[in-house]
């Protein structure tokens, strides 16, 4: 047999499939998150805006020294580097920006009025959860309190409405409290011949605050005697007797005339 001879034949090499160069490809990249959620790659040397997050912050505002026209507002310090605090009072047009203080005096308020206040800590141009408080200013006291139409068992009270707002009036006497929605009240069920001191206060709907009191003192009329009798008639004298009326009596006045 003849010896076999090997022959090496070079086969043609296919042209490699080289992908197109991605112009947006960044070899050493940093990840940046967009404000609406997705992330993209950026060059690490690029200066980018950042988003400032606080996962949770719960504070509580408070008011003290409440008067008919002012109140002192305080709140808790926000977390981290707070740019400023913004105070918003419902019903008032312009909010107030407070740079570093944690207190603010609310002025020029209306008496007897409900106010809702929010304090926003602002960080990285973003509002954190507001600290909130709501309160009533103290109503003003009533003026020109009068008592009229006095009978044995009733007295009519009247007064002038004070400046500001009033939701209800409270009338107190002898451990009794009644109320009125108008500037007047007829108090019934009184005892004849008794001294009563009435105090009237302006109030708000939730009874959280009341005004200073206005006061007036008045007697009811004493009751009329009954069963008046004449006895022991003499030339220059006679005896009168009667039954004591209901209620209280400190004395009797006897009048006579020649007929």
C-alpha positions as CSV (number, residue, x, y, z in Angstrom):
1,X,0.0,0.0,0.0
2,X,1.2,3.4,-0.7
3,X,1.7,5.7,2.3
4,X,-1.1,8.2,3.0
5,X,-0.2,11.9,2.7
6,X,-2.1,14.6,4.6
7,X,-2.8,17.9,2.9
8,X,-3.7,21.0,5.0
9,X,-6.1,23.2,3.2
10,X,-7.1,26.7,4.7
11,X,-10.8,27.2,4.6
12,X,-12.0,30.7,4.1
13,X,-12.8,32.6,7.4
14,X,-16.2,34.3,7.7
15,X,-16.2,38.0,8.3
16,X,-16.9,38.7,12.0
17,X,-20.2,40.5,12.8
18,X,-19.0,43.5,14.7
19,X,-21.9,45.4,16.4
20,X,-22.3,49.1,15.9
21,X,-20.7,51.3,18.5
22,X,-23.3,52.6,21.0
23,X,-22.7,56.3,21.3
24,X,-24.5,56.4,24.6
25,X,-22.4,53.7,26.1
26,X,-20.5,54.8,29.3
27,X,-17.8,52.5,30.4
28,X,-17.4,53.8,34.0
29,X,-20.9,55.1,34.8
30,X,-22.9,56.2,37.8
31,X,-26.6,55.6,38.2
32,X,-29.0,58.6,38.5
33,X,-32.6,58.3,39.4
34,X,-35.1,60.5,37.6
35,X,-37.7,62.4,39.6
36,X,-40.5,60.3,38.1
37,X,-39.0,57.0,38.9
38,X,-36.7,55.3,36.3
39,X,-32.9,55.5,36.5
40,X,-30.3,56.2,33.8
41,X,-26.5,56.0,33.5
42,X,-24.5,59.2,33.7
43,X,-20.9,60.1,33.7
44,X,-19.8,60.2,37.3
45,X,-18.1,63.6,36.8
46,X,-21.4,65.3,35.8
47,X,-23.0,67.6,38.4
48,X,-26.6,66.6,38.8
49,X,-29.5,67.9,40.9
50,X,-30.4,65.7,43.8
51,X,-33.7,64.7,45.5
52,X,-34.0,65.1,49.2
53,X,-36.1,62.5,51.0
54,X,-37.4,62.2,54.5
55,X,-39.3,59.0,54.9
56,X,-41.4,60.0,57.9
57,X,-41.9,63.1,60.0
58,X,-44.8,63.7,62.4
59,X,-44.8,66.8,64.5
60,X,-47.4,68.7,66.5
61,X,-47.9,72.4,66.6
62,X,-49.3,74.1,69.7
63,X,-50.9,77.4,70.8
64,X,-50.6,79.1,74.2
65,X,-51.5,82.5,75.6
66,X,-54.7,82.7,73.6
67,X,-56.6,86.0,73.9
68,X,-59.4,87.6,71.9
69,X,-56.9,88.9,69.3
70,X,-53.7,86.9,69.5
71,X,-52.1,83.6,70.2
72,X,-48.5,82.2,70.6
73,X,-47.7,79.4,68.1
74,X,-44.9,76.9,68.6
75,X,-43.9,73.7,66.7
76,X,-41.3,70.9,66.7
77,X,-37.9,71.2,64.9
78,X,-37.9,69.4,61.5
79,X,-35.3,66.7,60.8
80,X,-31.9,67.6,59.2
81,X,-31.1,70.8,57.5
82,X,-34.4,72.7,57.2
83,X,-34.4,75.7,54.9
84,X,-37.3,77.5,56.6
85,X,-40.7,77.0,58.1
86,X,-43.9,78.3,56.5
87,X,-46.9,79.2,58.6
88,X,-50.3,79.1,56.9
89,X,-53.5,80.3,58.7
90,X,-56.7,79.2,57.0
91,X,-58.7,82.2,55.9
92,X,-55.7,84.5,55.7
93,X,-54.2,85.2,52.3
94,X,-50.5,85.4,52.9
95,X,-48.4,82.6,54.4
96,X,-45.4,83.6,56.6
97,X,-41.9,82.2,56.2
98,X,-39.9,81.7,59.4
99,X,-36.2,81.1,59.0
100,X,-35.0,79.4,62.2
101,X,-37.3,80.2,65.1
102,X,-39.8,77.6,66.3
103,X,-42.3,80.2,67.5
104,X,-44.5,82.8,66.0
105,X,-47.0,85.3,67.4
106,X,-50.4,85.3,65.6
107,X,-51.7,88.8,65.8
108,X,-54.8,90.8,64.7
109,X,-57.1,87.8,65.1
110,X,-60.9,88.1,65.5
111,X,-62.5,87.4,68.9
112,X,-64.5,84.1,69.2
113,X,-63.2,82.8,65.8
114,X,-62.1,79.3,64.8
115,X,-58.6,79.2,63.3
116,X,-56.8,76.3,61.6
117,X,-53.0,76.6,61.4
118,X,-50.4,74.5,59.5
119,X,-46.7,74.7,59.8
120,X,-44.6,73.2,57.0
121,X,-40.9,72.5,57.4
122,X,-39.3,73.1,54.0
123,X,-36.3,71.0,53.0
124,X,-34.6,71.0,49.6
125,X,-37.5,73.0,48.2
126,X,-39.9,70.3,49.4
127,X,-42.7,70.5,52.0
128,X,-42.6,67.9,54.7
129,X,-45.7,66.8,56.5
130,X,-47.4,69.8,58.1
131,X,-47.7,70.3,61.9
132,X,-51.2,71.3,62.6
133,X,-53.3,72.9,65.4
134,X,-56.8,74.4,65.5
135,X,-58.2,76.7,68.2
136,X,-60.8,79.3,69.1
137,X,-59.8,82.8,70.1
138,X,-61.4,84.0,73.4
139,X,-64.7,85.8,72.8
140,X,-65.2,89.3,74.1
141,X,-67.4,89.9,77.2
142,X,-70.9,91.1,76.9
143,X,-71.7,94.8,77.6
144,X,-74.6,96.7,79.0
145,X,-76.1,93.8,81.0
146,X,-79.6,94.8,82.3
147,X,-82.4,93.2,84.4
148,X,-86.0,94.1,83.7
149,X,-89.6,92.9,84.0
150,X,-89.0,91.6,87.5
151,X,-91.8,89.4,89.0
152,X,-92.0,87.0,91.9
153,X,-90.6,84.1,89.9
154,X,-88.9,85.6,86.8
155,X,-86.4,88.2,85.6
156,X,-85.6,89.3,82.1
157,X,-82.0,89.7,81.2
158,X,-80.6,91.6,78.1
159,X,-77.2,92.7,76.9
160,X,-75.3,94.0,73.9
161,X,-73.4,91.7,71.5
162,X,-69.7,92.1,71.9
163,X,-67.3,92.8,69.0
164,X,-66.2,89.6,67.1
165,X,-68.0,86.3,66.9
166,X,-70.2,84.6,69.6
167,X,-71.8,81.2,69.1
168,X,-73.7,81.0,72.5
169,X,-74.2,82.8,75.7
170,X,-74.0,81.1,79.1
171,X,-76.1,82.4,82.0
172,X,-75.2,81.3,85.5
173,X,-77.0,81.8,88.9
174,X,-77.2,79.8,92.1
175,X,-75.4,76.7,90.7
176,X,-77.7,76.7,87.7
177,X,-76.4,77.2,84.1
178,X,-78.6,77.9,81.1
179,X,-77.8,79.2,77.7
180,X,-79.1,81.5,75.0
181,X,-78.5,82.0,71.3
182,X,-79.6,85.6,71.4
183,X,-78.8,88.7,73.4
184,X,-81.4,88.1,76.0
185,X,-83.0,85.5,78.3
186,X,-86.0,85.3,80.5
187,X,-85.1,83.3,83.7
188,X,-88.0,81.5,85.2
189,X,-88.6,79.3,88.2
190,X,-87.1,81.8,90.7
191,X,-88.1,82.1,94.4
192,X,-90.1,85.2,95.5
193,X,-88.2,87.7,97.5
194,X,-84.7,86.2,96.8
195,X,-81.5,87.9,95.8
196,X,-80.0,86.5,92.6
197,X,-76.6,87.3,91.1
198,X,-76.5,86.5,87.3
199,X,-73.3,86.2,85.3
200,X,-73.4,86.1,81.5
201,X,-70.4,84.8,79.4
202,X,-69.9,84.7,75.7
203,X,-68.9,81.2,74.4
204,X,-67.8,79.3,71.3
205,X,-69.4,76.2,69.8
206,X,-67.1,73.6,71.3
207,X,-67.1,75.3,74.7
208,X,-63.3,75.3,74.7
209,X,-63.1,78.9,75.8
210,X,-65.3,81.6,77.3
211,X,-65.2,85.3,77.8
212,X,-64.8,87.2,81.1
213,X,-68.1,87.4,83.0
214,X,-70.5,90.3,83.2
215,X,-72.5,90.4,86.4
216,X,-75.7,91.9,87.7
217,X,-77.6,91.4,91.1
218,X,-81.3,91.7,91.5
219,X,-84.1,90.7,93.9
220,X,-87.3,89.0,92.8
221,X,-90.5,90.6,94.0
222,X,-91.7,89.1,97.3
223,X,-94.9,87.2,97.3
224,X,-98.2,88.6,98.4
225,X,-99.6,87.9,101.9
226,X,-102.8,86.0,102.2
227,X,-105.7,85.5,104.6
228,X,-105.4,89.1,106.0
229,X,-107.7,89.4,109.1
230,X,-108.7,92.1,111.6
231,X,-109.3,91.4,115.2
232,X,-109.2,92.9,118.7
233,X,-110.8,96.1,117.5
234,X,-110.6,98.9,120.1
235,X,-111.1,102.7,120.1
236,X,-107.5,103.4,119.0
237,X,-106.2,100.1,117.9
238,X,-106.8,96.8,116.2
239,X,-104.8,93.6,115.4
240,X,-103.9,92.6,111.9
241,X,-102.9,89.0,111.1
242,X,-102.0,87.3,107.8
243,X,-100.3,84.2,106.4
244,X,-96.6,84.4,105.3
245,X,-96.2,84.3,101.5
246,X,-94.2,81.8,99.7
247,X,-90.5,82.5,99.3
248,X,-88.4,84.9,101.3
249,X,-89.5,87.9,103.3
250,X,-87.3,90.2,105.4
251,X,-90.2,92.3,106.8
252,X,-93.7,93.7,106.1
253,X,-94.9,97.2,105.3
254,X,-98.3,98.2,106.7
255,X,-100.1,101.2,105.3
256,X,-103.4,102.6,106.4
257,X,-105.5,105.6,105.6
258,X,-108.4,107.3,107.4
259,X,-111.6,106.5,105.5
